[in-house]
Amino acid sequence: MKIPFNIDLSNSVAVLTGGAGVLCSCFSEALAACGCRVAILDINIEAAENLAHKINDNGGTALAVEADVLDINSLEKAREKILKEFGKCNILINGAGGNHPKATTSHKFFLKKDLINKKNDIKTFFDLKKEGIEFVFNLNFLSALFTTQVFAKEMIDQEGAIIINISSMNSFRPLTKIPAYSAAKAAVSNFTQWLAVHFSKVGIRVNAIAPGFFLTKQNRNLLIQEDGSFTPRAEKIIKQTPMGRFGEPEELIGTLLWLIDENASGFVNGVVIPVDGGFNAYSI
């Protein structure tokens, strides 16, 4: 992996939730390349172990840890394992998240005919189920809250202590069809600002990165057709992105390292930084 610049993290321990996902796996590799000991928390332990092996084989130091980010006991067990292997963490990246079909409407706009001429395959706003909405909201917001409760206490007064939440462009401009995900990411951004104030007297900075549109395992089927071409939704996204393309995970690393490096961003606290190819700035 090529990183845009190197910072010295040889005395740091990073914990990443959703650590084996497309974006956070890239973060894990970048932090390890800077000398950080990286704890990869993921409910998919096989994916986390594969990533840890890759990092270790390349000369880094990584530990795969199975954890359910919505289970405090699971997070506590993960923390104990990390303490034993690496010591206290001073970098926490809350990257766990995602959407679910049960929290997604079929159409962008509600039309009365969808109720009158109801088809089984059409899901309106009124058909969204509690379990789907709760799953998405909890996975994106409560996971960040619970993980911070478990790990932030040991970060107090540590040098270079920082929490980075992964928000989304949905927090600025809610996307059609995915109300729970958009609301959850808005909550993540608000929570970032709240935490930054709350922890400001104990040496923990809190910021967030709001990625624009990046291809991941979770959204690929929504954006890429079987023949490799863009879906209509993807085409609309590209048209609304001035740079005219999807982002690459590596393009988030510069922002990540800048936020972590106190020499570069020591007075940056409580911000949500878009990395979106101009999507949020564009208007007609």
C-alpha positions as CSV (number, residue, x, y, z in Angstrom):
1,M,0.0,0.0,0.0
2,K,1.2,3.5,-0.9
3,I,0.4,6.1,1.8
4,P,0.5,9.9,1.0
5,F,2.8,10.7,3.9
6,N,4.2,8.9,6.9
7,I,3.7,9.8,10.6
8,D,5.4,8.2,13.5
9,L,2.8,6.0,15.4
10,S,5.3,3.5,16.8
11,N,4.1,4.2,20.3
12,S,0.4,4.0,19.4
13,V,-2.3,1.4,19.6
14,A,-5.3,1.8,17.3
15,V,-8.7,0.0,17.7
16,L,-10.9,-0.1,14.6
17,T,-14.5,-1.4,14.6
18,G,-15.6,-2.8,11.3
19,G,-11.9,-3.2,10.9
20,A,-12.0,-5.8,8.1
21,G,-14.4,-3.8,5.9
22,V,-13.3,-2.1,2.7
23,L,-12.6,1.3,4.1
24,C,-11.3,0.3,7.6
25,S,-9.1,-2.4,6.2
26,C,-7.4,0.3,4.2
27,F,-7.1,2.4,7.4
28,S,-5.7,-0.6,9.3
29,E,-3.0,-1.2,6.7
30,A,-2.0,2.5,6.6
31,L,-1.8,2.8,10.4
32,A,0.3,-0.3,10.6
33,A,2.6,1.1,7.9
34,C,3.2,4.1,10.2
35,G,4.3,1.7,13.0
36,C,1.0,1.6,14.9
37,R,-0.1,-1.6,16.6
38,V,-3.5,-2.3,15.1
39,A,-6.5,-4.1,16.7
40,I,-9.0,-5.2,14.0
41,L,-12.4,-5.6,15.6
42,D,-15.0,-7.3,13.4
43,I,-17.9,-9.7,13.9
44,N,-16.4,-11.6,10.9
45,I,-13.4,-13.0,12.6
46,E,-12.2,-14.8,9.5
47,A,-12.0,-11.6,7.5
48,A,-10.2,-9.9,10.4
49,E,-7.7,-12.7,10.7
50,N,-7.0,-12.6,7.0
51,L,-6.3,-8.9,7.2
52,A,-4.2,-9.3,10.3
53,H,-2.1,-12.0,8.6
54,K,-1.6,-9.7,5.6
55,I,-0.4,-6.8,7.8
56,N,1.9,-9.0,9.9
57,D,3.4,-10.6,6.8
58,N,4.2,-7.1,5.5
59,G,6.1,-6.2,8.6
60,G,3.3,-4.5,10.6
61,T,1.7,-5.5,13.9
62,A,-2.0,-6.4,13.9
63,L,-4.4,-8.4,16.0
64,A,-7.7,-9.8,14.9
65,V,-10.4,-9.6,17.6
66,E,-13.9,-10.9,17.2
67,A,-16.5,-8.4,18.6
68,D,-20.1,-7.6,18.4
69,V,-20.2,-3.8,18.5
70,L,-23.8,-3.8,19.9
71,D,-22.9,-6.1,22.8
72,I,-21.1,-4.3,25.7
73,N,-19.8,-7.7,27.1
74,S,-18.3,-8.6,23.8
75,L,-16.6,-5.2,23.6
76,E,-15.3,-5.6,27.1
77,K,-13.8,-9.0,26.2
78,A,-12.2,-7.4,23.2
79,R,-10.7,-4.6,25.3
80,E,-9.2,-7.1,27.7
81,K,-7.6,-9.0,24.9
82,I,-6.1,-5.9,23.4
83,L,-4.9,-4.7,26.8
84,K,-3.1,-8.0,27.3
85,E,-1.5,-8.1,23.8
86,F,-0.9,-4.4,23.0
87,G,-1.7,-2.2,26.0
88,K,-4.0,0.7,26.2
89,C,-5.3,2.2,22.9
90,N,-5.0,5.9,22.2
91,I,-6.6,5.8,18.7
92,L,-10.2,4.7,18.3
93,I,-11.8,4.5,14.9
94,N,-15.6,3.8,15.0
95,G,-16.0,2.4,11.5
96,A,-18.7,-0.3,12.0
97,G,-21.9,0.5,10.0
98,G,-24.0,-0.3,7.0
99,N,-27.6,-0.4,5.7
100,H,-30.2,-3.2,5.4
101,P,-32.9,-3.9,2.8
102,K,-35.6,-3.9,5.5
103,A,-34.8,-0.2,6.1
104,T,-34.9,0.7,2.4
105,T,-37.8,1.9,0.3
106,S,-38.3,0.7,-3.2
107,H,-38.9,4.1,-4.7
108,K,-37.4,7.6,-4.2
109,F,-40.8,9.3,-4.1
110,F,-44.0,8.1,-2.4
111,L,-47.0,7.9,-4.7
112,K,-50.5,7.2,-3.7
113,K,-50.8,4.5,-6.3
114,D,-48.2,2.4,-4.4
115,L,-50.8,2.0,-1.6
116,I,-53.9,1.7,-3.9
117,N,-52.3,-0.8,-6.3
118,K,-50.1,-2.5,-3.8
119,K,-47.6,-5.0,-5.1
120,N,-45.7,-7.4,-2.9
121,D,-42.4,-6.3,-4.2
122,I,-42.9,-2.6,-3.5
123,K,-41.8,-1.3,-0.2
124,T,-43.1,2.1,0.8
125,F,-42.1,4.2,3.8
126,F,-45.1,2.7,5.6
127,D,-43.8,-0.8,5.1
128,L,-40.5,-0.3,6.8
129,K,-40.3,-2.6,9.8
130,K,-39.1,-1.8,13.3
131,E,-36.4,-4.5,13.2
132,G,-34.8,-3.2,10.0
133,I,-34.8,0.5,11.2
134,E,-33.4,-0.5,14.6
135,F,-30.7,-2.7,13.1
136,V,-29.4,0.1,10.8
137,F,-29.7,2.9,13.4
138,N,-28.1,0.8,16.1
139,L,-25.3,-0.5,13.9
140,N,-24.3,2.9,12.8
141,F,-24.9,5.1,15.9
142,L,-25.1,2.9,19.0
143,S,-22.0,1.0,18.0
144,A,-20.0,4.2,18.1
145,L,-21.5,5.1,21.5
146,F,-21.0,1.7,23.1
147,T,-17.4,1.3,21.7
148,T,-16.5,4.7,22.9
149,Q,-17.9,3.9,26.4
150,V,-15.7,0.8,26.5
151,F,-12.4,2.2,25.2
152,A,-12.4,6.0,25.9
153,K,-11.9,5.7,29.6
154,E,-8.4,4.3,29.1
155,M,-7.6,7.1,26.6
156,I,-7.9,9.9,29.2
157,D,-4.8,12.0,29.4
158,Q,-3.0,9.8,26.9
159,E,-0.6,11.4,24.4
160,G,-2.2,11.5,21.0
161,A,-5.6,10.3,22.2
162,I,-8.2,10.7,19.4
163,I,-11.5,9.2,18.4
164,I,-12.4,9.3,14.7
165,N,-16.0,8.4,13.8
166,I,-16.9,7.4,10.2
167,S,-19.9,9.4,9.2
168,S,-21.2,9.8,5.7
169,M,-22.3,12.4,3.1
170,N,-25.8,11.2,4.1
171,S,-25.4,13.2,7.3
172,F,-25.2,16.4,5.2
173,R,-27.7,15.4,2.4
174,P,-29.9,12.4,3.1
175,L,-30.1,10.1,0.2
176,T,-33.4,8.8,-1.1
177,K,-34.6,5.3,-0.2
178,I,-32.5,4.9,3.0
179,P,-34.0,7.0,5.8
180,A,-32.6,5.0,8.7
181,Y,-29.1,5.0,7.4
182,S,-29.2,8.8,6.7
183,A,-30.6,9.5,10.1
184,A,-28.1,7.3,11.8
185,K,-25.1,9.0,10.1
186,A,-26.6,12.4,11.0
187,A,-26.6,11.1,14.6
188,V,-22.9,10.1,14.3
189,S,-22.0,13.6,13.1
190,N,-23.9,15.2,16.0
191,F,-22.4,12.7,18.4
192,T,-18.9,13.6,17.2
193,Q,-19.5,17.3,18.0
194,W,-21.0,16.4,21.4
195,L,-18.1,14.1,22.3
196,A,-15.5,16.6,21.3
197,V,-16.9,19.1,23.8
198,H,-17.5,16.5,26.5
199,F,-13.9,15.1,26.3
200,S,-12.2,18.5,25.7
201,K,-10.8,18.7,29.3
202,V,-9.2,15.3,29.4
203,G,-7.1,15.4,26.3
204,I,-9.2,13.4,23.8
205,R,-9.9,14.9,20.5
206,V,-13.0,13.7,18.5
207,N,-13.5,14.2,14.8
208,A,-15.2,12.5,12.0
209,I,-14.6,11.7,8.3
210,A,-17.6,11.8,6.0
211,P,-16.8,9.7,2.9
212,G,-18.7,10.5,-0.3
213,F,-19.3,7.5,-2.6
214,F,-16.9,4.6,-2.4
215,L,-17.6,1.2,-3.8
216,T,-17.9,-1.3,-0.9
217,K,-19.2,-4.9,-0.5
218,Q,-22.4,-3.4,1.0
219,N,-23.3,-1.0,-1.8
220,R,-21.8,-2.8,-4.9
221,N,-25.0,-4.5,-5.9
222,L,-26.8,-1.2,-5.7
223,L,-24.3,0.6,-7.9
224,I,-22.8,-2.0,-10.3
225,Q,-24.8,-4.2,-12.6
226,E,-23.8,-7.8,-13.4
227,D,-22.1,-6.7,-16.7
228,G,-20.0,-4.2,-14.8
229,S,-21.8,-1.1,-15.9
230,F,-23.3,1.5,-13.6
231,T,-26.9,1.2,-12.3
232,P,-29.1,4.2,-12.8
233,R,-28.5,5.2,-9.2
234,A,-24.8,5.1,-9.7
235,E,-25.1,7.1,-12.9
236,K,-27.0,9.8,-11.0
237,I,-24.4,9.8,-8.2
238,I,-21.6,10.3,-10.7
239,K,-23.4,13.1,-12.4
240,Q,-23.8,14.8,-9.0
241,T,-20.1,14.4,-8.2
242,P,-18.1,17.1,-9.9
243,M,-15.0,14.9,-10.1
244,G,-17.1,12.4,-12.0
245,R,-16.1,9.2,-10.3
246,F,-16.3,7.1,-7.2
247,G,-13.6,7.5,-4.6
248,E,-10.9,5.0,-3.8
249,P,-10.4,3.9,-0.2
250,E,-6.7,5.1,-0.3
251,E,-8.0,8.6,-0.9
252,L,-9.3,8.7,2.7
253,I,-5.9,8.0,4.2
254,G,-4.4,11.5,4.0
255,T,-7.4,12.9,6.0
256,L,-7.1,10.1,8.5
257,L,-3.4,10.6,9.1
258,W,-3.7,14.4,9.3
259,L,-6.4,14.1,11.9
260,I,-4.4,11.6,14.0
261,D,-1.2,13.6,13.9
262,E,-1.3,16.1,16.7
263,N,1.6,18.1,15.1
264,A,-0.6,18.7,12.1
265,S,-4.1,19.0,13.6
266,G,-3.7,19.4,17.3
267,F,-6.3,22.2,17.5
268,V,-8.8,20.5,15.2
269,N,-11.7,19.2,17.3
270,G,-15.3,18.5,16.7
271,V,-15.3,18.6,12.9
272,V,-16.8,16.4,10.3
273,I,-14.7,16.4,7.1
274,P,-16.3,15.5,3.8
275,V,-14.1,13.5,1.4
276,D,-16.5,13.4,-1.5
277,G,-15.2,14.6,-4.8
278,G,-17.2,17.8,-4.4
279,F,-20.6,16.1,-4.0
280,N,-21.7,18.3,-1.1
281,A,-20.6,21.5,-2.8
282,Y,-22.4,20.9,-6.1
283,S,-25.6,22.6,-7.0
284,I,-27.3,23.4,-10.3
